Structure formats: C-alpha cells, structure tokens
C-alpha cells in the first residue's frame, strides 16, 4: 500500500484572542489513487486541517509525511518547492490572474518550479486544457470566462506539475449543480485514469457520497 499523505497526531492551537485547541490528535492516511472527502459543520476544523496537510500552515504539533518524506520542520523555501512539485490545490475561489490569459495562468506554477522549458510547459498546459475540454478558451483573458470555466482552469493549473495529490477546499462551493457535477466527474477521471489521490473538503453530501470514503469531523476531531 503506497501512502501519498500521512498525518500523525496533529494538534493545532489558536493563540489569539484566547488559547483555543482547534485540532485534537488528528491522524489519517491517504493512499495512492484514493479519492477522499472531508465533511463536518462550519468551524469543525476541516479547512484548518487542509491548510496543515497542504503545508501552507506550519504552526502545529505532530508529524506530516508526503510521499513517505517527513515535511514537518522543513523551512519555507523547501516547503514552497515541495508544494509546487507534489500538491495541486483548488480553492472555492479560483484566484486566477484576471489580466493573464487562461494559458498563462495554467503555466505559472510550472514556470515557478523551473524544471521545464517554456515550450515544454506550454505543451503540457495545452494537454491539460484538452483533458478538461477547455482548449478553445486558451487565449481568452481569465476575466472573460464563466464561473464553471474558471474552476476548470484552476484545476488545470493545479495539475500542471503532475502532483501526487490534489487538495480542494470547497471547490464546488460557488458552482451550480451542473458545473458541480462536471467538476466531480473530472475528479473521478483523475483518480480512475491517472491514479491520482484527491482530498476534498466539501459541504455537499451528494459530492461526498461519490468519493471512496468520507472523513467526518466534529469539534476538531475525526469522528468517523
């Protein structure tokens, strides 16, 4: 069993305005090719957990492993490189650069990683656009496309460096049911055809029921 992500006894405290214990002894594993959702009421700690698992938040106790490598304790530069290489992230808001074209937005993380030439990156970006059926908008400005298209562009951008795991924080939260279903089908395809691991925080029970398993959280703990 190949593990892509493992968290051991993660504890998280907020220090202000008063000391608050947000996450209690969280341990979980995500296998290669597994599609997992995290559910729970607002304020239960699921987004906080996701930010720790994606290495964006480093102020926690416990240990985090990505691809069997201990990432806890690495410096910000090492973490930025690891994130760019191994983790794709899709937010509820797509955070596209509106003045850039769709193609340029998708190419950005690969340019940052700096392993491939511009030509290779552009070639990869066009493949991702084709995979998501949006190659026809490659040259459009990001500000000129629909909400559903923006979320697909955000997914293409998250996939550009071929990460081991794709994480999402309410990626269908702002979409209607038609576009939500499209995104769900894209995620399923990534799992089934590319063996990708996915970890998605969602409020949508219909979405969660389509995933391999649901991690349910309550008051900063995993209850099932």
C-alpha positions as CSV (number, residue, x, y, z in Angstrom):
1,X,0.0,0.0,0.0
2,X,1.6,3.2,-1.2
3,X,0.8,6.2,1.0
4,X,0.8,9.7,-0.5
5,X,0.0,11.5,2.7
6,X,0.1,10.6,6.4
7,X,-0.6,12.8,9.4
8,X,0.3,11.6,12.9
9,X,-1.2,13.2,16.0
10,X,-1.7,16.7,14.6
11,X,-2.6,19.2,17.2
12,X,-3.3,22.9,16.4
13,X,-3.9,25.8,18.8
14,X,-5.0,29.3,18.0
15,X,-3.3,31.7,20.4
16,X,-5.5,34.8,20.0
17,X,-7.7,36.2,21.3
18,X,-7.5,33.3,23.8
19,X,-5.8,29.9,23.7
20,X,-8.1,27.6,21.7
21,X,-7.4,24.0,20.8
22,X,-8.6,23.7,17.2
23,X,-7.4,20.2,16.2
24,X,-7.1,17.3,18.6
25,X,-4.7,14.4,17.8
26,X,-5.6,14.1,14.1
27,X,-4.2,11.0,12.4
28,X,-5.1,10.0,8.9
29,X,-3.6,8.3,5.8
30,X,-4.4,8.9,2.1
31,X,-3.4,6.0,-0.3
32,X,-2.2,6.5,-3.8
33,X,-5.2,6.7,-6.1
34,X,-7.7,7.3,-3.3
35,X,-10.5,9.9,-3.6
36,X,-11.4,11.1,0.0
37,X,-13.7,13.8,1.2
38,X,-13.7,15.7,4.5
39,X,-17.1,16.8,5.9
40,X,-18.3,18.5,9.0
41,X,-20.1,21.6,10.2
42,X,-18.7,25.0,9.7
43,X,-16.0,25.7,12.3
44,X,-15.2,22.0,13.0
45,X,-11.6,22.5,11.8
46,X,-11.7,20.9,8.3
47,X,-10.2,23.8,6.4
48,X,-7.6,24.4,9.2
49,X,-6.6,20.7,8.8
50,X,-6.4,21.0,5.0
51,X,-4.1,24.0,5.3
52,X,-1.8,22.0,7.5
53,X,-1.9,18.9,5.2
54,X,-1.1,21.1,2.2
55,X,1.9,22.6,4.2
56,X,0.5,26.1,4.0
57,X,0.2,26.2,7.8
58,X,3.3,25.1,9.7
59,X,2.3,26.1,13.3
60,X,1.1,22.7,14.6
61,X,2.3,19.8,16.7
62,X,2.6,16.3,15.4
63,X,4.1,14.9,12.2
64,X,3.2,15.2,8.5
65,X,4.6,13.0,5.7
66,X,4.1,13.4,2.0
67,X,5.2,10.6,-0.2
68,X,6.8,9.0,2.9
69,X,9.0,12.0,3.4
70,X,8.8,13.9,6.7
71,X,7.8,17.5,5.9
72,X,7.3,18.8,9.4
73,X,10.2,21.1,10.3
74,X,11.3,22.0,6.7
75,X,11.9,25.7,6.0
76,X,9.6,27.8,3.9
77,X,11.7,27.6,0.8
78,X,11.8,23.8,1.0
79,X,8.0,23.7,1.6
80,X,7.3,26.0,-1.3
81,X,9.2,23.7,-3.6
82,X,7.6,20.6,-2.2
83,X,4.1,22.1,-2.5
84,X,4.7,23.2,-6.1
85,X,6.0,19.8,-7.0
86,X,3.8,17.4,-5.1
87,X,0.5,19.1,-4.3
88,X,-2.2,20.6,-6.5
89,X,-4.6,22.9,-4.7
90,X,-8.1,24.0,-5.8
91,X,-9.9,26.6,-3.7
92,X,-13.5,27.7,-3.6
93,X,-12.4,31.0,-5.3
94,X,-10.2,30.3,-8.3
95,X,-7.6,33.0,-7.7
96,X,-6.8,33.4,-11.4
97,X,-4.8,36.4,-12.5
98,X,-7.5,38.3,-14.5
99,X,-5.2,40.2,-16.8
100,X,-3.4,37.0,-17.9
101,X,-4.7,34.6,-20.5
102,X,-6.1,31.2,-19.4
103,X,-2.9,29.5,-20.9
104,X,-0.6,31.9,-19.0
105,X,-2.5,31.2,-15.7
106,X,-2.1,27.5,-16.1
107,X,1.7,27.7,-16.9
108,X,2.5,29.8,-13.8
109,X,3.3,27.1,-11.3
110,X,5.5,25.2,-13.8
111,X,7.4,28.3,-14.5
112,X,7.9,28.8,-10.8
113,X,9.1,25.2,-10.4
114,X,11.6,26.0,-13.2
115,X,12.3,22.4,-14.3
116,X,11.0,22.5,-17.9
117,X,11.4,25.0,-20.7
118,X,8.7,27.5,-21.7
119,X,7.9,25.4,-24.8
120,X,7.5,22.2,-22.7
121,X,5.4,24.0,-20.2
122,X,3.1,25.4,-22.9
123,X,2.8,21.9,-24.4
124,X,1.8,20.5,-21.0
125,X,-0.7,23.3,-20.4
126,X,-2.4,22.7,-23.7
127,X,-2.7,19.0,-22.9
128,X,-4.3,19.8,-19.6
129,X,-6.7,22.2,-21.3
130,X,-7.7,19.5,-23.8
131,X,-8.2,17.0,-21.0
132,X,-10.7,19.4,-19.3
133,X,-12.3,20.3,-22.7
134,X,-11.4,24.0,-22.5
135,X,-8.7,24.3,-25.1
136,X,-10.9,26.7,-27.1
137,X,-10.5,29.4,-24.3
138,X,-6.7,29.1,-24.1
139,X,-6.1,32.6,-25.3
140,X,-9.0,34.3,-23.5
141,X,-8.3,36.6,-20.6
142,X,-9.2,34.9,-17.3
143,X,-11.6,37.8,-16.6
144,X,-13.7,36.9,-19.7
145,X,-14.7,33.4,-18.9
146,X,-17.6,31.8,-17.0
147,X,-17.5,30.6,-13.4
148,X,-17.5,26.9,-14.4
149,X,-14.7,27.5,-16.9
150,X,-12.7,29.4,-14.2
151,X,-12.9,26.4,-11.9
152,X,-11.7,24.1,-14.7
153,X,-8.8,26.5,-15.4
154,X,-7.9,26.4,-11.7
155,X,-7.9,22.6,-11.8
156,X,-5.7,22.6,-14.9
157,X,-3.3,25.0,-13.1
158,X,-3.3,22.7,-10.1
159,X,-2.4,19.7,-12.3
160,X,0.4,21.4,-14.4
161,X,3.3,19.9,-12.3
162,X,1.6,16.4,-12.2
163,X,1.3,16.4,-8.4
164,X,0.9,13.3,-6.3
165,X,-2.2,14.7,-4.6
166,X,-4.9,17.2,-5.5
167,X,-6.4,19.0,-2.5
168,X,-9.6,21.1,-2.7
169,X,-11.3,23.4,-0.2
170,X,-15.0,23.6,-1.3
171,X,-14.1,23.5,-5.0
172,X,-17.7,23.3,-6.0
173,X,-19.0,25.7,-3.3
174,X,-19.7,28.5,-5.8
175,X,-21.0,26.4,-8.6
176,X,-24.5,25.4,-9.7
177,X,-25.3,21.6,-9.8
178,X,-24.5,21.3,-13.5
179,X,-20.9,22.6,-13.0
180,X,-20.5,20.8,-9.7
181,X,-21.2,17.5,-11.4
182,X,-18.7,18.4,-14.1
183,X,-16.0,19.0,-11.5
184,X,-16.9,15.8,-9.7
185,X,-16.6,13.8,-13.0
186,X,-13.2,15.4,-13.7
187,X,-12.0,14.4,-10.2
188,X,-13.2,10.8,-10.7
189,X,-11.5,10.7,-14.1
190,X,-8.2,11.9,-12.5
191,X,-8.5,9.1,-9.9
192,X,-9.5,6.3,-12.3
193,X,-7.4,7.2,-15.3
194,X,-4.3,8.8,-13.7
195,X,-4.2,7.1,-10.3
196,X,-4.3,10.5,-8.6
197,X,-5.0,10.9,-5.0
198,X,-7.6,13.5,-4.1
199,X,-8.5,15.1,-0.7
200,X,-11.5,17.4,-0.9
201,X,-13.2,19.4,1.9
202,X,-16.9,19.8,1.0
203,X,-20.3,20.6,2.5
204,X,-22.1,18.8,-0.4
205,X,-23.2,15.3,0.8
206,X,-24.1,14.2,-2.7
207,X,-20.5,15.0,-3.8
208,X,-19.0,13.3,-0.7
209,X,-21.1,10.1,-1.3
210,X,-19.4,9.7,-4.7
211,X,-15.9,9.6,-3.1
212,X,-14.1,6.4,-1.9
213,X,-14.6,7.4,1.7
214,X,-15.7,10.3,3.9
215,X,-13.7,11.6,6.8
216,X,-16.2,13.2,9.2
217,X,-15.0,15.9,11.6
218,X,-16.6,17.4,14.7
219,X,-15.1,19.9,17.1
220,X,-11.6,19.4,15.8
221,X,-11.6,15.6,15.9
222,X,-12.2,12.9,13.4
223,X,-15.3,11.0,14.4
224,X,-15.5,8.6,11.5
